[in-house]
Amino acid sequence: MTGVPQRRPAEVVSARWDGVQIRYPFAAAAAVGPVSLDLYRGERLLLLGPSGSGKSTLLQALTGVIPASIDATVSGGASVGGRPARSRPPWGWVGEVAQLFQDAEQTLCGFRVADEIAFSLENRGLPAETIRDRVARAMRRAGVPAAWARRRTATLSGGEKQIVAVAAVLAQDAPILVADEPTAHLAPAVAARLTDLLLDRSEDRTVLVVDHRLDGLIGAIDRVAVLGEAGRLIATGPPGPLFRAEGDRLEGQGIWTPLASRLDRALSAAGLAPEEPPLTVSGLVDHLAVMGPPRRRAAAWHLSRALAPPVSQPPLRPGEVCVRLDGVACAPPFGPVVLRDIDLAARRGEVLGLLGPNGVGKSTLGLCLAGLLRPKAGRRHGPVGAVAFQNPEHHFSQDSARAELTDHLRRAGSASIEAAVQALDRWGLAGAADQHPFTLSQGQKRRLALACLTVSDRWPLLVLDEPTAGLDARGAAAMACTVRRLAHAGRAVAIITHELDVALAVCDRVVILADGGVLAQGRPADLLVRADLLAQAGLAPPAAAPVLCWLQRQEAQRC
């Protein structure tokens, strides 16, 4: 194990997992463990691991949600402040541990927004005036508009629900904060703001976070702990040295590493890396700026190769129009119009990216594009398509992953067990074939939903809503390869995403939405490096933008 820290007397342990191993009913193997891990007071700890390695399971054992609310066999023990987790019911830890679950729906209860944020405080019996003050402060800090206070959370978009869930956790003002994928459905600018808020050093708080969006996060992290594919701890240490030494091994297991780390390793192999491993792409570009011309040219070559898309992209060759929207107005069910005068075509053989801030109407537009939601005005032309929803559980109706795929094949006119098995293997789900879909990890659920929609050629248009949310690096690469394969076969594919690096690598064309309409559309390489345009849309440039701009300057100097 890399860099295992020796416990020092001055370090106070806030939380501990001591040989914890968890096995779900009827499972052939443990979901996680045995794991021994300490969380020190005031520390910012990042927990990484591939999809299905047991990260969320481990977090839910800290306050006894597992096994009190989720049935499982637990050996070893978790403790908070030296007190065993199971010495209290899960709700009994609300004053010590604020927990943000991976799915915002698990944090929220279906109330109005202000009531959601007040819920844990009311359960603790705090004075009404204290609750009002904490709710108002949490809303201000998380950026929850006052106008949302009386809105039902069911009327919010997925990203808006996540913002409210963050506010509810902040309102608890607990000394330990545990956040599981806190930014998965958030636009980059909002994600960066909330990440800064959760990891704020001025707060006397201990933080454990699970996230795959590392590039805006890693600079605030003290230590990284990594679970391997078998659900055991395989590495721990400060982020810079750990990613430089272990990055290739981690990526081999499907574990995300920061872009700066991946580029640093590419330069290290050529003897061009800085002495200290950089944590940000901007820091890496600062190192490039002091190189002499020969070394800059060599660095540019290696960085261009490292930034090449995971799948080859042919130049944009629009095929025939599959679906067209003419002057369309879009509104969610029972909600007001959020987008107007939308003229948009989805073409066969093209991957279209739909980008924009939280709540702008991307998912609503995706439903209209697929023909699952009737426009309030204007016309839609073309066949009905399919949508991969933000919440993958909305797709499942069978009792096993294999049965889900077999059912989709049957509906498409085929009942090939062999095709179902091949699809499970292609999406890295062969080992979960007999599991109930609801027992899979969030990343596995998303892969299964994508596998179901792409296992046949039934749908000429596919709309994928946040397809990389919760996926590990291997799952995201499989998604990218599948999307390009579908487009190459003549499908029209639209991707709704907040991951601008994904849009940059996978999409042929992107549409940026803002202020109730289309702000801009064009090639990703042209639009996604324009900081002014992205700021106008409430977005942030992709993590690769600084080095892409540096490479463009090097190319211009050669010309």
C-alpha positions, 0 to 999 in steps of 0.5 A, a space after each residue: 500500500 502506498 504512503 500509509 500514514 502512521 498515526 501520530 499522538 497529536 492526531 485526533 480520530 473523528 471517525 474510524 472503520 476498523 476491519 469493516 466488511 459488509 455483505 448483502 443478503 444472497 451476495 456471493 462476495 462481500 460488497 466491501 472490506 475488510 477496510 481499516 481507515 481513520 478520518 482525522 479531525 479537521 482533515 479533508 479526505 477523498 475516497 476513490 474507487 471503481 464503480 462497485 468497490 463499496 464506497 457508498 456502502 462503507 459510508 453508510 456503515 459509519 452511522 449505522 444506516 447499514 445494517 439498521 435501515 439497509 439489511 446486510 451482514 457487518 463484521 468489524 466496526 465503525 465508530 464516531 468520536 470513539 463511540 460505536 456506530 451501532 450504539 445509537 440509531 442512525 438518526 441519533 448521529 445527526 448532531 455529529 455527522 451530516 451525510 449527503 447521499 449519492 442520490 439527492 432523493 435519499 437526502 430529501 423527503 418530498 417536502 417544500 424546500 424550506 421544510 427539507 432544509 429544516 427537517 433534521 433541525 426540527 428532529 433535534 428539537 432546536 428552537 424555532 428561531 435557531 431553525 429559521 436562522 440556520 435555514 436562511 443561512 444555508 439557503 444563502 450559502 448554497 445559492 438556493 433562491 428565496 423564491 424556492 422556499 415554498 416549492 415542492 422538491 418534486 418540481 425541481 430539476 435533478 441539479 436543483 435537488 442536489 443544491 437543496 440537498 447540500 443546503 440541508 446538510 450544511 444547515 445541520 452544522 455538524 462537525 463531520 460532513 460525509 458527501 457522496 458524489 456531491 456535484 454529480 448533477 451540477 453545472 461546473 460553475 455551481 459545482 465549483 462553488 459548492 465544492 469550495 463551500 463544503 471544503 471551506 478551511 474557515 469552517 471547523 469541520 472534518 470532511 470525507 468526500 467521494 467524487 469523480 469530478 477531481 479537477 476542481 476538488 483535488 487542490 483542497 484535499 489533504 489525503 486520498 484513500 483508494 479502494 480497489 476492485 475487490 473493495 479493499 484499501 489499496 493506497 492512501 497518501 497525499 494526492 500529488 505524490 500518490 497520483 504520480 506514483 500510482 496513477 497508472 495502476 489506479 486507471 488500470 482499475 477504472 479509477 478516476 485520476 485528475 487530468 493534471 496527474 494524467 498529463 504529469 505522468 505523460 511528461 514524466 515518461 519523457 523526462 519533462 515533468 516538474 519536480 513537484 507533481 502539479 494538482 491543477 492543469 493551470 499549475 502544469 501550464 505554469 511549468 510549461 511556460 518556463 521551458 526552453 523552445 526544444 523542451 516546449 515542442 517535445 512537451 506539446 507533442 506528448 500532451 497532444 497525444 495524452 489529450 487525444 479523445 478516447 475514441 477517434 472522431 471523424 470530421 463532422 459529416 452531418 447525415 440526414 435529419 432524424 428529428 427536427 424541432 421547429 419553433 418549439 416551446 418546452 415545459 416540464 409536466 405541470 410546469 411553466 415554459 422554460 425554453 422558447 423558439 427552439 430550432 434544432 435538428 438531430 442528425 443520423 451519425 452525429 453526437 449532439 451535446 446539450 449544455 447549460 446551467 442547472 434548471 435551464 431546461 436541458 432534460 425537458 428539451 431532451 424529452 421533447 427531442 425524443 418525442 416523450 413530451 409534447 411541445 407547448 408550441 411549435 412542431 416536432 418532426 421525426 420518429 420517437 426516440 428513447 431517453 436514458 433518464 438521470 435516475 437509472 432506477 426509472 428504467 428497471 422492472 425486472 429482478 436481475 440485470 440479465 432479465 432487464 437486457 433480455 426484456 429489452 431485446 424481447 421488446 425489440 423483436 429478439 430474445 437472444 440470451 447470448 446478446 444479453 450476455 455480450 452486452 453485460 460483458 461489454 459494459 463490465 456487468 458480467 459479474 452482476 448478471 444475477 443481481 437485482 438492479 436495485 442492489 447495484 451501485 449507482 455507477 452499475 445502475 447507470 451502465 445497466 440502463 445504458 446497456 438496455 437502451 443500446 442493446 438493440 437497434 430499436 431506437 433511431 434517436 437516443 437521448 442520454 441524460 447525464 450518462 457519465 454521472 456516477 461512472 468510474 473511468 472505465 464506465 465513462 470510456 465504455 460509454 464514449 465508445 458505445 456512443 461513437 459506435 452508435 453514431 457510426 452505425 447511423 443513429 442520432 445521439 444527443 447527450 445532456 451533460 455538465 461534463 464539458 470534458 466529455 462533450 469535448 471528447 465525444 460530441 460533434 456539435 454542442 448546443 449551449 442553452 441559457 436564458 430560455 433559449 439557444 445561446 450558441 451552437 457549433 463545434 466543441 473545440 470552438 465553443 468550449 474554450 471560450 470562457 466569456 461565452 461559457 460564463 454567460 451560460 453559467 458554465 465553466 471551461 473544461 479542465 483541459 482548456 488551459 493546456 488546449 489554449 497553450 497548445 494552440 499558442 504553440 501551434 500558432 508560433 510554429 506557423 
